[in-house]
Amino acid sequence: MSMSRLGIIAARLAPIAIGAACIAASTLAVAAPARIGREWLGDEMPLPLAVKTPQDLAVKAVAEKQYLIFNLLAGGKLAWDAGDYAAAATKWETLLRVPGLDPEIDRVIRPLASAARERAGGQAAATSPSAPARAAVVEPAAPPRPRLENVAVSGTIAGGGASGPGGAVVWLKRANGETPRPAPAKGKVISQRGKTFVPHVLAVPVGTKVSFRNEDTIYHNVFSLTKPNDFDTGLYKQGGTYDQTFKKPGAVQLLCNIHSSMLGYVYVVDSPYYAQADGAGAFTIKGVPPGDYELEVWHEGASTTTKERVNVGADGVRGLAVRVGGDRRAPEFVPDKSGKPRQSHLGY
């Protein structure tokens, strides 16, 4: 590179170096007033700045980054002037790897770094911005945000008609924003025992596989006509098991094609925040992030679900009192797998 070319580049560099030198000089005046001439605080980090608040930390991080840029920029020039081209190349190449470097500095220093590397007898090193200098740049730290722990929502269900409130399914969905998709539950089983479904109602998240297990000494044929979760186990004997995955939310009525007295439900919820009421109607939903929700309750005796808004604070919610209906009428007949009334001789 010709001296005239170098002089032009140095002239372009001068305003940047002067600005950085002003910052360094003002810092020097505060930290070390006895120092004069071309000395500055030095290359060591961190700078001796007090950190008592998050704002102090942010200022310190910005100051150290700018001081690093000044040291690498000016230090490279001093090494060049002294004929130490290897040191100049190393400093400038490190400077070019600083994230968010001013494009004007990059434009001026990049050709100088290449020239210094060539004069040092080596090839120009890669100076991709994607390779930041290690342990040199400290980004400002954001003030810590308070972390809210997940809490519980509990209460009691009342109503439900003649069957009482037991078995009600309760769940929460975010009032503002999208509710997370629940993970499928594992190990869910509905037994056929004494010509009944045990449990009578089972709440599961979307995507859960439920095993239907025959514990009676007689045959069963469990099925459901509830679309889109309809299924048919076929005839199977004691010890037999049929697995069904429930992919859509909603109530699924369970029947047996042999025993018309058998009736049960799977309720599929599309929320990770759900619970099932015990025989007295008590329920607790655990692991709920604080926020605004819509609480919804399904009960087999009610023709519609019950809904209400709930604000979940940092301490959770206790003592909710929710009433469900009991107005659902019994079906005119128990259907077979084709949806038609049972023949009179079936249902033993």
N, C-alpha and C positions, 0 to 999 in steps of 0.2 A: 504494500500500500504506500503511495507517495506521501511525502510530508505535507504537500498542499492539501491532499484529500483528508489527511489526519487533522490538519488545521481547521478545515471546514467542519468536520465532525465535532472537534473540540469546541468550536464556537457554538454549535447547536447544543452541546452538552452543558455549556456554561450556565444558562438560566436555571436549568434543573438542579445542577450542583449547588448554585448559589442559594436557591430556595431551601434545599435540604440542609445546607450549611447553616442557614439562619435558624432552622429548627434545632439543629445540634448545638449552635452557639447559645441559644436561649436556654436550652436544657443545661448546658455547661455552666452558665452564669448562676443557675440555682444550685446545682449539685456540687460544683467544684470551682468557685470563683478564683482560686489561686492559679489555675491553669491558663496559659496564654498561647499565642501563636497558632500552629497548625495542629495542636493536640485536641483530642476530644475524649469522651468518656471511655472509649475503647470498644473492642469487638465483643466483649463478654455480655451475655444475657443472663438474667433479666436486668432491666434498668432499676436503679434504687428509687422506685416510686411507691409511696404508701398505698396500701389497699385496705380500706376499711368498709367499703360499701360495694354493692354490685356495679354501681356506676364507676367507682375507682378502678375496678377490675377491667371494665370495658375500655376506659381511657388508657390504662397501662398496656393492654394488648395492642391497641391501635398505635400507641407511641412506639412500642417495641418493633412493630412491623415497619413503621416508617424509618426508625433509626437503623434497622437492619438494611433496608434499601439504601440509605445514605452511606452506611459503612461499606457495603459491597460496591456501590457505584464509585465513591471517592477513593476507596482503598485500591480498587482495580486501576484507577488512573494514576495514583501514586506509584504503584508497582510498575506500570508501563513506563512512567517517566524515569524510574530507576533502572530500567532495562530488565526487570524480572518479569519476563513475558509469561512464564508458566503460572506465577502467582496471579498476574492480571487476568489471564484466561480463566483460572479456577474461580476467582471472585465474580467475574462477569457472567460466567456460565451458571453459577449458583444464583446470581441475581435474576437471570432470565427464567429461572424455574420458580420464582416466587409467584404464588397464585394471585390473580387480579392485578398484575403489574400494569402500570400506566403504559398505553400503547406508544406514547412518545419516547419513553425510556427504552422500550423494546426496540423501536426503530433506530435509535441512536447507538445503543450498546451492542446489538447483535453483530453488526459488521466489525466492530472493535474486538469483540470476543473471538470471532473467527480469525482476525488478523493476529491477535495475541497468541492463539493456539498454534497457528502456522509458524510464527516466529519462534515458538517454544519447541518446534520440531515435531509436533504431533498433528493428527487429523482433528478437524473441528468436532467437538463433542456434541452429542444430541442435547438440544435445549428445549425439549417439548414442555409446554406449560403443564402437561399431565404428570410431570415428575417433580413435585414440590420439594424444596429443601427440607431436610429432616431437622426437627427440633428447633427450627429457627423462627417460624411464623406461629404466633399464638393468636387464634381467632377470638374475638370478643365473646365472652360467656354470657348467655342469656340468664336473667334472674330465674332462680328455681321456681317452678310452679307447684302449688300445693297439690298433693296427691290424695284423691278421695277414695277411700276403701269401699268395696262393694258391701251392701247391707242387706237386711231381710225385710220383707213385707209380710205381715201376718194379720189374721183376722178370723172371722166366723161367718159361715154361710147359714142363712135361715130359709125356711120355705121348702119347696120341692114336693108339695102335695103329700099323698099318702105314704110315699116311700121315704120321706124325710130328706134332709140335706146331704146325707152321706154320699160319697162318690162324685160330688160336683168337681169339675175340672176348672181351675183358675189359672189365667196366664196374663202376662203384661206385654204390651207392644209400645214402642216409643211413640209419643205424641208428636214430636218434632224430629224427624230424621228416620233413618232406616233401622229396623230391628235386626240385630245379628242373626244369621242363620244358625239354628241349633245343631249340635252334633248328634248323630244317632245314638240312642241308648243301647246298651248291651245286656244280654241275659234276660230279656223279657219273655215271660211264659204265661199262657192262659191254659189252665188244666180243665179237662172235662172230668168232673168228679161228682158222683151221685146224680147224674143227669142234670148238672148245672155247670155254668162257667165260673171258674175261680181264678182271678177275681171277677166280679160281675161287671165292673168298669175298669178299664186300664187306660191311663193317659201315657202317651209316648210322643217324642219329637218326630218330626218329618224324617223319613229315611230309615226308621227303626225296623229291624226284623223281629217279628213276634213268632214264637214257637207255640203251636197248638198241640197239646200232649194229652192223649187218651189214658186216663188212670182207671177207667171203669172196666169191668169184665165183659162189657158188651161193645158193639160197634157204634161208631159215631161218624157223621158226615157234616162237618162244619162248613158253612158257606155264608156269603153276604151278597146282597143285591145292591148295596150302596155304591153307586158309581162316583168317581173313577177308582174307588178302592175295592171293587167287587172281586171275589175269589171263590174257589171251591176246592176243599181239601180232598174230596172223594171219600170213599168208604175206608175206614182204617180201624184196626182192632186195638186191644189193650197194649200199651207200650209204644204204640205208633206215634210219630210226631210229624207235623206238617209246618213248614216255615213260610211265612208271608211277610213281605216288606211293604210298608205303608208309605207311599210317596207323596200323597196329597193331604192337606189339612182338612179337618172336619170329623164329624161323628160317623162311625162305621157300625151298623147294626149286625150282630152275630146271631145266627140261627143254626139249628141242626135239622137236616133233611129227614131224620128218622124220628126225632123226639120234638114234637111241636111245643112242649112246655119250656124248652131251653131258649133263653134270651140273654144277650150280653152286649157290651159295647167296647169298642176301642175308640178313644178320642185322640186324634192326631193334631198336635199343636205345632204351629210354625213360629216358635219363640223359645229361646233358651231359659226364659224366666217363667216357670210354671210349677204348679203343685196340684195335689188332689186332696180334697177334704176328707177327713176321717168320718166315722159314724156320727159324731156330734156336730159336724160341720166345720171344725177347726182346720186351718191350713197355714202353711208358712212357705213362702217363696224365698229361697236363699240366693246370695250372689248377685244382687241387683245393683247396678251402678246408679248413683243418685241422678235424678232428672224427672221429667214429666212423662207420664205414661197413661195409656188407656187400659184399665183393668176389664177383663171380660170373663164371664162365668157361663159354663155350659152345665145343664142338668137334664137328665133323661126325662124328668117330669115336666119340663118347661118347653113351650112351643118355640120360644126365641131365647137367645142368649141375653144376659144382663151385662150392661156396660156402664162404666163411670170413670171419670178422670181422677188420677192420683198423682200427687207430687211426692216424690221420694227424696227426702233430705239426707244429710250426712249421717243421721242417726237411724235411718230407715223409717218404717211405718208400723205401728202396732195398733191393735184394737179396731181394725176395719170391720164394719158390719154391713154385709151385703145380703139382700133378699132376692131369691130366685122364684120364678113362677112354678105353679103346679097344675097348669091348665091343659097339659097335653092329653088328648084323648087316646084311649086304647085303640089299636087297629081293629078293623072289622073282622079280620081273619089273619091267621099266621100263614104266610105263603110258603110254598115249596120252592125248589130251585128255579122253577120256571115263572114264579111270581103268582101262581094260582093257588086257590084254597086247598088245604090238605084233604085227602080222602079220610073218611071217618074211621077206617080201621088202622090208620097210622097214628103215631104219637104215643106209643106205649112207654 
